[in-house]
């Protein structure tokens, strides 16, 4: 059995973009990747401009 690659998306807030990146990687990479996200100072609100970009992602 092959060991999974670990990918950590780290940003200052972890309120939206790093979590979106984690989810996208999990969706597109499949079982061979372990995706995680973290932040230094978690935000209390998401970034509206980031969320608006989600429909542009081809799934």
FITI-619515 format. One record per residue (C-alpha): residue number from 1; residue in one letter; x, y negated, z negated. Coordinates in steps of 0.25 Angstrom, whole numbers. Each point is the difference from the previous one (the first is absolute). Last residue first. Example, Ala and Ser with C-alpha at 12.3 -4.5 7.8 and 13.67 -1.06 7.14 Angstrom:
BEGIN
SITE  2  S  55  4  -29
SITE  1  A  -6  14  -2
END
This chain:
BEGIN
SITE  59  X  -66  -80  46
SITE  58  X  5  -13  7
SITE  57  X  3  -11  -10
SITE  56  X  -7  -13  4
SITE  55  X  -12  3  -10
SITE  54  X  10  -1  -11
SITE  53  X  5  -14  3
SITE  52  X  -11  -7  -7
SITE  51  X  5  6  -13
SITE  50  X  13  -7  1
SITE  49  X  -6  -13  2
SITE  48  X  -9  2  -12
SITE  47  X  12  2  -9
SITE  46  X  -5  9  -12
SITE  45  X  -2  -6  -14
SITE  44  X  5  3  -14
SITE  43  X  15  2  5
SITE  42  X  9  10  -6
SITE  41  X  13  -6  -4
SITE  40  X  12  8  4
SITE  39  X  -8  9  10
SITE  38  X  -1  14  4
SITE  37  X  -4  9  11
SITE  36  X  2  15  3
SITE  35  X  0  9  12
SITE  34  X  4  14  0
SITE  33  X  3  4  14
SITE  32  X  0  14  8
SITE  31  X  -15  2  -2
SITE  30  X  -5  -10  10
SITE  29  X  7  -12  5
SITE  28  X  -12  -8  5
SITE  27  X  -9  0  -11
SITE  26  X  10  0  -11
SITE  25  X  8  -11  7
SITE  24  X  -13  -8  1
SITE  23  X  -4  2  -15
SITE  22  X  14  -4  -5
SITE  21  X  0  -12  10
SITE  20  X  -13  -5  -5
SITE  19  X  5  2  -15
SITE  18  X  12  -9  4
SITE  17  X  -9  -10  6
SITE  16  X  -10  -2  -11
SITE  15  X  2  -3  -14
SITE  14  X  14  6  -2
SITE  13  X  5  -14  -4
SITE  12  X  15  -1  2
SITE  11  X  1  11  10
SITE  10  X  5  14  0
SITE  9  X  -5  11  10
SITE  8  X  7  13  -4
SITE  7  X  2  11  10
SITE  6  X  3  14  -4
SITE  5  X  4  11  10
SITE  4  X  -6  13  -3
SITE  3  X  8  12  -2
SITE  2  X  -1  11  10
SITE  1  X  -5  14  -4
END
